[in-house]
């Protein structure tokens, strides 16, 4: 949400910046985009985009940088690697 700082009068987005002055960004635009995409995948059956008939997987968690973990798998994956499973 866009807010105006009562101390410095700068306008900032509290979804991307600290709510105390100065308003340093704590997430990059790239990470925010990855997180936004990751949240749309929760609870849906997925497969790797390059293996549309492959194993169905589900997002287990989303990291601070938008990378996802999958149920039953180890490691982190970029959410853009997945499509909805058929």
N, C-alpha and C positions, 0 to 999 in steps of 0.2 A: 504494500500500500504506500502511496506517495505521502510523505510527511514533510512538514517544515520544522527545522530545528529552531527552538526558542532561544538558543544561545547565539548561533552564527547566522541564522536566517536562511541557510542553504536548504534546498529541497533534495530529499533523498528517498530511495525506495527501501523500506525496512525489510524486504524479502532478500535484498542483496547487500545491505550495509548494516554496520553496527548502529544501534539506536542512541549512542552517545557520541558526542562531538570529539574528534573529527570522524567523519563518516567513511572510514576505510572499507573497501569492498572485502568481503570474506569468501566470495565465490565468484569464479570467472563466468563469463557469458557462456563459454563452452560447457562448463560443468553444470550450469543451471539448465541448459538445453538438454543435456544427457539425463539429468534428474527428472525433468518434465516428461521426457519420453519414457523413462523407466517406470514412473508412476502409472502410466497408461497400460503397462503390461502386467501389472499385479493381478493375480487370480485367473489369468487367461492361459490356455494351452498354447505353447509356443514351440517353434522348431527353428533351427538355424536357417537363415535365408538361403544359403547355398545347398541345403539339404531339405527341400520342402517335404519329402516323404520320410524324413528321419525321425528319431526319437522325440516324443513330446516332453517338454520341460516346463517348469514353472518357476517364476521368480520367488526367491526366498527372502532376500533382503536387498536394500539399496544403500550403497555407501555414500559417504559425504561428497564424493566427486561424481556421483551418478552411475557408477559401475554397479552391476547386479551380481548377486550370487544365485545359484540355482539349486533347487531341492535335490539332494543326492549327489551333487557335483562339488568339486573343490575348485577354488580359484574365482576370479572376478571376470566378468565379461561386459563389453560395451553393449548397451541396449539396442543399438542400431543393427546388431548382428542377427536379430530375431524378427520373425514374422509370425502371424497367427497360424497355428497348425490347422490343417484341414480336418 
